[in-house]
Amino acid sequence: DAGITQSPRYKITETGRQVTLMCHQTWSHSYMFWYRQDLGHGLRLIYYSAAADITDKGEVPDGYVVSRSKTENFPLTLESATRSQTSVYFCASSETRGTVESYGYTFGSGTRLTVV
Amino acid sequence: AQSVTQLDSQVPVFEEAPVELRCNYSSSVSVYLFWYVQYPNQGLQLLLKYLSGSTLVKGINGFEAEFNKSQTSFHLRKPSVHISDTAEYFCAVSRVSNTGKLIFGQGTTLQVKP
């Protein structure tokens, strides 16, 4: 199906473990983003990518690693999970080329991560 | 840098009453503005966006928002709400450029009561 898919939908992991959250989009959008959602903070940008092999830090990048070897995939890795990384993670994609009217951001359904 | 402030964390309202969710932004450059809605246990869905042109923007589900550059605001309104409008609403801003980053406010919970 076309769209943006996140996996897994739910994940429980232990402190110190490495965990990778997957994000896949089928539109060939140039931009992709990772946000985390926490009560009282709204959504905060972790990392974003303007194209394959181009990534940059967002507002809260510490403890996270991203890669983007292919346009359609943008995995987020927690190298050594901590309880403070318990959150809901959203992936999004955006196409900012072309007409202004086509600009838009589309979000995945989210991954609820619990670090115990 | 851009920032967004949603002035109310919770807005309770009775069904069929009008509602306004307030959003102010700060930016030294021109911006695009967005409102998203998040229903329980779901992702974010675009309600409407302001890119240019008319300052009154109409979106889905009967919502509209007005861009006010002098007051740096982008308030969301609906003349008559339904129970099904109960959700979290997020205001967001991005630069008018090719950077693509979207900055969100903290969210406003709209609670529609029967």
Interface residues (C-beta under 8 A of the other chain):
Chain A: S30 Y31 F33 Y35 G40 H41 G42 L43 R44 L45 Y48 A50 G58 F90 A92 S94 T96 R97 V100 E101 Y103 G104 Y105 T106 F107 G108 S109 G110
Chain B: Q6 S9 Y32 F34 Y36 Q42 G43 L44 Q45 L46 K49 L51 S52 F90 N98 T99 G100 K101 L102 I103 F104 G105 Q106 G107
